[in-house]
Amino acid sequence: MANSPYLKNDARLAEVIAAIQAMSIYKFYKLDFAGWSDRISGHSGEGEHWRQVFVDHPEFFRLDAAREKASLVARRQHPKNYDVDARIQIENTVFLAMEDSQKARISRSPLSQGEIASLIQTAVELHSRAMEQARDRRWWLPVLTAFIGAASGIAGTLLGASLT
């Protein structure tokens, strides 16, 4: 976890949480990057930035086979039976009887508040762990500095003694 994506910038945890919130309740479970950029940050011009966030965090997000659209992993586990216009779940027999243009308005159901809270808590814990590991990796710096200082002192003393 030395290069944890949670440590890429100070806003990364907030970005992941914002993406989880938007992607878990928006009527369509999968959009292109410009679409998610618009839903998450209010304008579609940051699509490439959001694509990178999704790629960096496969623990929450997936790209489609063409790598043009992203979705939330947890939401992909829900059946595709949510009518985005009526905001209800439909039976599979109803879905199968629909024409293709009608099927385009069927998505996966939004996540529950409990599911969203669980995902956000997981993101916070992963971020905290990455921060702790980054701090733990630096424990040796004071020891190394002291060692170098001591070695320099000894070398200086020996050099001074040999010159005399």
LUMBATI-463878 format. One record per residue (C-alpha): y negated, x negated, z negated. Coordinates in nm, 3 decimals. Layout:
// residues N
R         v         u         w
R         Y         X         Z
...
// end
This chain:
// residues 164
R         v         u         w
R     0.000     0.000     0.000
R    -0.220    -0.304     0.040
R    -0.399    -0.144     0.332
R    -0.402     0.211     0.200
R    -0.592     0.451     0.423
R    -0.738     0.600     0.104
R    -0.936     0.279     0.061
R    -1.078     0.264     0.416
R    -1.410     0.409     0.303
R    -1.562     0.570    -0.003
R    -1.550     0.915     0.156
R    -1.182     0.914     0.261
R    -1.050     1.124    -0.027
R    -1.323     1.381     0.033
R    -1.238     1.384     0.405
R    -0.869     1.442     0.337
R    -0.946     1.723     0.092
R    -1.190     1.886     0.336
R    -0.931     1.870     0.614
R    -0.661     2.017     0.389
R    -0.889     2.305     0.292
R    -0.995     2.388     0.648
R    -0.654     2.343     0.807
R    -0.471     2.542     0.542
R    -0.666     2.865     0.587
R    -0.814     2.868     0.940
R    -0.661     3.145     1.150
R    -0.499     2.899     1.393
R    -0.278     2.631     1.242
R    -0.327     2.382     1.528
R    -0.645     2.279     1.713
R    -0.769     1.986     1.916
R    -0.971     1.718     1.738
R    -1.311     1.853     1.845
R    -1.207     2.196     1.717
R    -1.108     2.058     1.377
R    -1.426     1.851     1.369
R    -1.627     2.169     1.418
R    -1.428     2.357     1.151
R    -1.442     2.071     0.897
R    -1.779     1.902     0.946
R    -1.979     2.168     1.128
R    -2.000     2.006     1.472
R    -1.748     1.903     1.732
R    -1.888     1.556     1.803
R    -1.673     1.377     1.544
R    -1.336     1.458     1.700
R    -1.231     1.094     1.727
R    -1.315     1.033     1.361
R    -1.098     1.327     1.254
R    -0.818     1.218     1.486
R    -0.812     0.886     1.300
R    -0.806     1.061     0.960
R    -0.508     1.270     1.075
R    -0.326     0.964     1.211
R    -0.396     0.764     0.894
R    -0.250     1.036     0.670
R     0.091     1.146     0.803
R     0.173     1.261     0.450
R    -0.043     1.567     0.529
R    -0.113     1.588     0.903
R     0.082     1.582     1.230
R    -0.018     1.548     1.592
R     0.153     1.750     1.863
R     0.380     1.585     2.120
R     0.088     1.532     2.360
R    -0.116     1.383     2.071
R    -0.405     1.613     2.157
R    -0.389     1.857     1.867
R    -0.339     1.827     1.493
R    -0.194     2.051     1.225
R    -0.118     2.047     0.855
R     0.246     1.955     0.788
R     0.285     2.216     0.512
R     0.157     2.494     0.735
R     0.397     2.400     1.014
R     0.678     2.502     0.780
R     0.564     2.865     0.786
R     0.710     3.087     1.059
R     0.491     3.159     1.359
R     0.442     3.527     1.282
R     0.078     3.566     1.175
R    -0.142     3.794     1.387
R    -0.483     3.625     1.366
R    -0.670     3.938     1.471
R    -0.501     4.188     1.239
R    -0.450     3.920     0.971
R    -0.098     4.033     0.901
R     0.249     3.893     0.941
R     0.454     4.055     1.216
R     0.826     4.097     1.264
R     1.009     3.865     1.502
R     1.111     4.161     1.721
R     0.744     4.250     1.765
R     0.662     3.891     1.857
R     0.943     3.873     2.113
R     0.823     4.194     2.278
R     0.467     4.062     2.324
R     0.325     3.930     2.648
R     0.223     3.565     2.665
R    -0.148     3.648     2.630
R    -0.071     3.838     2.308
R     0.151     3.558     2.175
R    -0.145     3.320     2.204
R    -0.303     3.518     1.917
R    -0.005     3.455     1.688
R    -0.017     3.159     1.453
R     0.140     3.041     1.130
R     0.026     3.212     0.814
R    -0.241     3.046     0.599
R    -0.129     2.862     0.287
R    -0.152     3.020    -0.056
R    -0.405     2.899    -0.312
R    -0.120     2.736    -0.504
R    -0.001     2.546    -0.197
R    -0.355     2.427    -0.124
R    -0.406     2.318    -0.486
R    -0.077     2.127    -0.476
R    -0.177     1.940    -0.158
R    -0.518     1.851    -0.299
R    -0.363     1.730    -0.623
R    -0.122     1.514    -0.423
R    -0.413     1.362    -0.229
R    -0.599     1.286    -0.552
R    -0.290     1.122    -0.702
R    -0.225     0.912    -0.391
R    -0.589     0.799    -0.392
R    -0.570     0.711    -0.763
R    -0.252     0.511    -0.709
R    -0.408     0.322    -0.420
R    -0.711     0.238    -0.639
R    -0.486     0.119    -0.923
R    -0.277    -0.097    -0.692
R    -0.589    -0.252    -0.543
R    -0.709    -0.341    -0.894
R    -0.364    -0.469    -0.995
R    -0.349    -0.703    -0.694
R    -0.653    -0.891    -0.824
R    -0.513    -0.977    -1.170
R    -0.445    -1.333    -1.060
R    -0.804    -1.417    -0.958
R    -0.925    -1.516    -1.309
R    -0.603    -1.714    -1.366
R    -0.641    -1.895    -1.034
R    -1.007    -1.969    -1.103
R    -0.922    -2.112    -1.445
R    -0.640    -2.319    -1.296
R    -0.865    -2.460    -1.023
R    -1.132    -2.539    -1.281
R    -0.882    -2.715    -1.505
R    -0.728    -2.905    -1.214
R    -1.073    -3.013    -1.097
R    -1.159    -3.131    -1.447
R    -0.839    -3.331    -1.475
R    -0.883    -3.478    -1.127
R    -1.243    -3.572    -1.211
R    -1.137    -3.735    -1.534
R    -0.857    -3.931    -1.366
R    -1.087    -4.036    -1.081
R    -1.356    -4.142    -1.326
R    -1.101    -4.339    -1.532
R    -0.962    -4.513    -1.225
R    -1.308    -4.621    -1.108
R    -1.392    -4.781    -1.436
// end
